[in-house]
Amino acid sequence: MKEQSSEYRDNQQPYDDKHLSVMKEEFLEYFEEKEIKVFFDGTLGAGGHAEALLQAHPEIEMYIGCDQDPQAIELASKRLAPFKEKLKIVRGNFENLDQFLNDLGVEEVDGFFLT
């Protein structure tokens, strides 16, 4: 049996900086009229949705991105470098949301994204 390379996730697709975010326009449309200060993204992935939302909402003060995959976190960190002052990346499962928010001193979140 051939060992799976660490550059592939369970769906057998390699991560790269050309990753396309699914339903990005619908995602942005949903948050279009909302003012967002703190946002939690429970499935950060390569950071495509995060990048789009941070560009569309300069009022965001803190964007918390969560993912279990260290390679995804590395790619998202590079992609989102222009927003590093606003970005907090946590490695783990979004089921631990309460712990992550407590650790960051966050009491209220204005938006969530889970896929």
Secondary structure, 3 states (H helix, E strand, C coil): CCCCCCCECCCCCECCCCCCCCCHHHHHHHHCCCCCCEEEECCCCCCHHHHHHHHHCCCCCEEEEEECCHHHHHHHHHHCHHHCCCEEEEECCHHHHHHHHHHHCCCCCCEEECC
